[in-house]
């Protein structure tokens, strides 16, 4: 899956792996970066790779919740109300510029992101699995935007920045798209059913007690760090465990190493902690604080690695 998406996204192996890790862990991803770095194309490539249905929601200030979830309408031909599903009812959903719409419409995403279903006119409708949302937002333009509240940010399993390509990567990108964009020829290497099967397998990846203890130490440390005003919640601990399992699985292992936890922690926690105001004024970033925090916690030595279940 990673190699397939790399045909479109050059030099972004780590970011691609993290996206598939979130997919296998059953979560969703927030892509935060400047315009033009390929966020939309990234999502399209993921949808093509797993062979699932792709839906796009372009968030604007006038977008209504029913434009996301769907609505019921009266069919005169049949003489009854029928449900017209919204774009949220897809396997891979691109929520483009999610911070451009009103809080009321942003809230329409909450139930779907957390529960995997939508409720319209009192009727609950399940979204077909796998269900994977990749939302994008621009961190440099604030005019006409509505910052995502902490409750909604917490619904995203990972926050990832795509970043600019290097000189060599950008040169290779020009050669690759000169005649035809590679997304046009991208084929699926998986099926949605395969993804559901892998998601179930990920939950059985083994965590030793010392690894669980290391994970909880990280979460607890965010609540007592002098730079952090709001630490990570118990939901963040569960998210870190699931992502660590999926990351180990993506590396071909059936057990989690402490290094797996350490590798994914910045992406799991960077949007789940809030720095104190004076630290934000000094332009200190959550990623920097998390790196310092990880450096202070002793990494456990695995006495015996469990290599099979």
PLY file of the C-alpha trace (Angstrom):
ply
format ascii 1.0
element vertex 309
property float x
property float y
property float z
element edge 308
property int vertex1
property int vertex2
end_header
0.00 0.00 0.00
2.83 2.38 0.85
4.65 1.67 -2.40
1.47 2.25 -4.39
0.84 5.70 -2.89
4.53 6.60 -3.36
3.87 6.58 -7.10
1.92 9.79 -6.44
3.54 11.20 -3.27
7.31 11.35 -3.72
9.58 11.20 -0.66
6.76 10.95 1.90
7.21 7.37 3.12
6.85 8.25 6.81
3.68 10.28 6.25
2.18 7.58 4.02
2.92 4.88 6.59
1.31 6.98 9.33
-1.86 7.44 7.26
-2.19 3.69 6.73
-1.40 3.13 10.41
-4.35 5.37 11.29
-6.53 3.47 8.81
-5.56 0.09 10.27
-6.14 1.42 13.79
-9.66 2.43 12.81
-9.09 6.16 13.27
-9.02 9.35 11.22
-6.30 11.82 10.19
-5.99 15.60 10.22
-3.61 16.92 7.56
-2.43 20.41 8.48
-0.19 22.15 5.97
0.08 25.01 3.52
-1.79 24.89 0.18
-0.30 23.08 -2.80
1.71 20.34 -1.08
-0.55 17.53 -2.31
-2.98 16.95 0.56
-5.99 16.35 -1.70
-4.02 14.13 -4.06
-2.77 12.18 -1.04
-6.33 11.32 -0.01
-7.32 10.33 -3.56
-4.30 8.02 -3.79
-5.26 6.32 -0.51
-8.82 5.75 -1.76
-7.56 4.29 -5.06
-5.10 2.04 -3.21
-7.71 0.33 -1.01
-10.32 0.21 -3.78
-12.95 1.97 -1.71
-15.45 4.67 -2.55
-14.06 8.21 -2.42
-16.15 11.20 -1.33
-15.13 14.83 -0.97
-16.67 17.53 1.21
-15.51 21.08 0.43
-16.20 22.94 3.65
-17.40 26.54 3.22
-19.05 29.02 5.64
-22.50 28.37 4.16
-22.32 24.56 4.33
-25.17 22.99 6.34
-25.01 19.86 8.54
-27.42 18.09 6.15
-24.92 18.73 3.35
-22.56 16.44 5.26
-24.80 13.75 6.72
-27.56 13.63 4.08
-31.27 14.40 4.34
-34.75 12.97 3.86
-36.92 14.13 0.97
-40.45 13.35 -0.14
-40.53 11.17 -3.26
-43.80 12.02 -5.00
-43.47 9.01 -7.30
-43.37 6.54 -4.40
-45.44 8.66 -2.03
-43.00 8.43 0.89
-39.92 10.00 2.40
-36.56 8.66 1.25
-33.05 9.20 2.59
-30.45 10.73 0.34
-27.04 9.94 1.84
-24.52 12.74 2.22
-20.85 12.62 1.21
-19.87 11.39 4.68
-21.22 7.96 3.66
-18.05 6.73 1.93
-15.06 4.50 2.57
-12.49 7.30 2.24
-13.77 10.84 2.83
-11.82 14.03 2.19
-13.03 16.80 4.52
-11.30 19.66 2.73
-10.56 22.85 4.72
-12.61 21.65 7.66
-11.92 24.86 9.61
-13.68 26.97 6.95
-17.19 25.98 8.02
-19.33 26.92 11.01
-19.11 25.07 14.35
-22.62 23.72 13.77
-21.53 21.95 10.59
-18.24 20.86 12.15
-20.31 19.23 14.89
-22.07 17.14 12.24
-18.80 15.29 11.81
-18.47 14.33 15.47
-20.92 11.45 15.59
-19.64 10.00 12.33
-15.97 10.26 13.35
-16.49 8.71 16.76
-19.31 6.21 16.20
-19.20 5.39 12.49
-22.83 6.28 11.88
-25.06 9.30 11.30
-28.48 10.15 12.70
-30.93 11.95 10.39
-34.55 12.65 11.38
-34.20 10.34 14.38
-32.98 7.38 12.30
-29.47 6.02 12.79
-27.65 4.82 9.70
-24.41 2.87 9.84
-21.54 3.94 7.58
-20.10 1.04 5.64
-16.69 -0.16 6.86
-13.94 0.70 6.35
-14.73 4.32 7.13
-11.74 6.68 7.02
-11.82 10.48 7.11
-8.83 12.61 6.16
-9.48 16.26 6.97
-7.30 19.15 5.83
-6.81 22.62 7.19
-4.57 25.54 6.34
-2.53 26.72 9.36
-1.52 30.10 7.89
-4.87 31.65 6.90
-7.19 32.63 9.74
-9.59 35.06 8.03
-13.04 33.50 7.76
-12.07 30.34 9.66
-13.51 28.64 12.74
-10.81 26.92 14.83
-11.64 23.32 15.63
-12.59 22.85 19.30
-10.58 20.46 21.45
-13.45 17.96 21.48
-13.35 17.69 17.71
-9.57 17.67 17.43
-9.54 14.73 19.82
-11.63 12.72 17.33
-8.67 12.64 14.94
-6.29 9.82 15.73
-3.26 11.54 14.19
-2.29 15.02 13.02
0.25 15.00 10.20
2.02 17.68 8.16
2.92 16.75 4.58
5.73 19.29 4.22
7.59 20.61 1.21
9.59 18.23 -1.00
13.36 18.42 -1.27
15.04 19.76 -4.44
15.56 16.25 -5.83
12.02 15.18 -4.96
10.47 18.24 -6.57
12.54 17.68 -9.71
11.32 14.08 -9.87
7.75 15.31 -9.35
7.93 17.54 -12.43
9.19 14.64 -14.56
6.45 12.36 -13.26
3.53 14.70 -14.03
4.86 16.14 -17.29
2.66 14.02 -19.59
0.03 12.55 -17.28
-0.57 12.66 -13.55
0.25 9.25 -11.97
-3.06 9.28 -10.06
-4.82 8.53 -13.37
-3.07 5.16 -13.69
-3.08 4.25 -9.99
-4.77 0.92 -9.31
-6.00 -0.67 -6.11
-3.80 -3.23 -4.35
-6.35 -4.02 -1.63
-10.09 -4.30 -1.21
-12.22 -2.73 1.53
-12.80 -6.24 2.89
-9.03 -6.73 3.19
-8.76 -3.53 5.23
-11.52 -4.64 7.62
-9.69 -7.96 8.09
-6.41 -6.15 8.84
-8.15 -3.81 11.29
-9.31 -6.83 13.27
-5.82 -8.34 13.22
-4.23 -5.14 14.54
-6.25 -5.37 17.77
-4.47 -8.64 18.59
-0.95 -7.18 18.43
0.67 -7.92 21.79
1.66 -5.26 24.35
3.93 -6.33 27.19
3.29 -4.88 30.64
6.48 -2.80 30.50
5.34 -1.27 27.20
1.93 -0.41 28.64
3.65 1.15 31.65
5.90 3.22 29.36
2.87 4.39 27.39
0.98 5.46 30.51
4.06 7.27 31.86
4.08 9.40 28.68
0.39 10.27 29.04
0.75 11.04 32.76
3.80 13.22 32.13
1.81 15.57 29.88
-0.47 16.39 32.83
2.40 17.58 35.04
4.72 19.21 32.50
5.29 22.92 33.39
4.87 23.95 29.75
1.50 22.25 29.26
-1.81 23.78 30.37
-4.05 20.88 29.27
-2.58 17.37 29.29
-3.58 14.26 27.37
-6.83 12.51 28.31
-7.47 8.78 28.90
-8.87 8.73 25.34
-5.40 9.82 24.20
-3.90 6.84 26.04
-6.22 4.47 24.16
-5.37 6.22 20.89
-1.64 5.89 21.57
-2.06 2.18 22.30
-4.05 1.55 19.09
-1.62 3.51 16.94
1.37 1.72 18.49
-0.25 -1.63 17.70
-0.95 -0.61 14.10
2.57 0.80 13.69
4.15 -2.44 14.92
1.81 -4.37 12.60
2.90 -2.22 9.64
6.49 -3.16 10.48
5.63 -6.86 10.23
5.58 -7.61 13.95
2.96 -9.12 16.25
4.25 -7.26 19.32
4.86 -3.62 20.22
8.30 -2.28 21.06
8.85 0.81 23.22
10.39 2.43 20.15
7.06 2.01 18.34
5.33 4.00 21.08
8.03 6.65 20.99
7.87 6.95 17.19
4.13 7.66 17.03
3.71 9.72 20.20
4.31 13.16 18.56
1.63 12.51 15.94
-0.89 11.22 18.48
-0.41 13.95 21.10
0.54 17.12 19.19
-3.14 18.14 18.81
-4.28 16.73 22.16
-2.26 18.98 24.45
-2.50 22.73 24.94
0.52 24.77 25.89
0.40 27.52 28.47
-0.22 30.95 27.01
3.26 32.30 27.72
4.78 29.31 25.91
2.57 29.94 22.86
3.68 33.57 22.84
7.27 32.35 22.67
6.23 30.34 19.59
7.00 27.06 21.31
5.38 24.18 19.43
3.68 21.14 20.99
6.03 18.86 19.04
9.04 20.45 20.75
7.54 19.98 24.21
6.67 16.35 23.43
10.23 15.64 22.25
11.61 17.11 25.49
9.13 15.08 27.50
10.08 11.83 25.74
13.76 12.52 26.39
13.09 12.64 30.15
11.27 9.29 30.36
13.40 6.18 30.54
12.70 3.74 27.71
12.18 0.22 29.12
14.41 -2.61 28.00
12.43 -5.56 26.73
13.71 -8.60 28.62
11.90 -10.99 26.34
10.24 -10.00 23.08
7.08 -11.90 22.26
7.43 -12.75 18.57
4.23 -14.73 18.04
0.76 -14.94 19.51
0 1
1 2
2 3
3 4
4 5
5 6
6 7
7 8
8 9
9 10
10 11
11 12
12 13
13 14
14 15
15 16
16 17
17 18
18 19
19 20
20 21
21 22
22 23
23 24
24 25
25 26
26 27
27 28
28 29
29 30
30 31
31 32
32 33
33 34
34 35
35 36
36 37
37 38
38 39
39 40
40 41
41 42
42 43
43 44
44 45
45 46
46 47
47 48
48 49
49 50
50 51
51 52
52 53
53 54
54 55
55 56
56 57
57 58
58 59
59 60
60 61
61 62
62 63
63 64
64 65
65 66
66 67
67 68
68 69
69 70
70 71
71 72
72 73
73 74
74 75
75 76
76 77
77 78
78 79
79 80
80 81
81 82
82 83
83 84
84 85
85 86
86 87
87 88
88 89
89 90
90 91
91 92
92 93
93 94
94 95
95 96
96 97
97 98
98 99
99 100
100 101
101 102
102 103
103 104
104 105
105 106
106 107
107 108
108 109
109 110
110 111
111 112
112 113
113 114
114 115
115 116
116 117
117 118
118 119
119 120
120 121
121 122
122 123
123 124
124 125
125 126
126 127
127 128
128 129
129 130
130 131
131 132
132 133
133 134
134 135
135 136
136 137
137 138
138 139
139 140
140 141
141 142
142 143
143 144
144 145
145 146
146 147
147 148
148 149
149 150
150 151
151 152
152 153
153 154
154 155
155 156
156 157
157 158
158 159
159 160
160 161
161 162
162 163
163 164
164 165
165 166
166 167
167 168
168 169
169 170
170 171
171 172
172 173
173 174
174 175
175 176
176 177
177 178
178 179
179 180
180 181
181 182
182 183
183 184
184 185
185 186
186 187
187 188
188 189
189 190
190 191
191 192
192 193
193 194
194 195
195 196
196 197
197 198
198 199
199 200
200 201
201 202
202 203
203 204
204 205
205 206
206 207
207 208
208 209
209 210
210 211
211 212
212 213
213 214
214 215
215 216
216 217
217 218
218 219
219 220
220 221
221 222
222 223
223 224
224 225
225 226
226 227
227 228
228 229
229 230
230 231
231 232
232 233
233 234
234 235
235 236
236 237
237 238
238 239
239 240
240 241
241 242
242 243
243 244
244 245
245 246
246 247
247 248
248 249
249 250
250 251
251 252
252 253
253 254
254 255
255 256
256 257
257 258
258 259
259 260
260 261
261 262
262 263
263 264
264 265
265 266
266 267
267 268
268 269
269 270
270 271
271 272
272 273
273 274
274 275
275 276
276 277
277 278
278 279
279 280
280 281
281 282
282 283
283 284
284 285
285 286
286 287
287 288
288 289
289 290
290 291
291 292
292 293
293 294
294 295
295 296
296 297
297 298
298 299
299 300
300 301
301 302
302 303
303 304
304 305
305 306
306 307
307 308
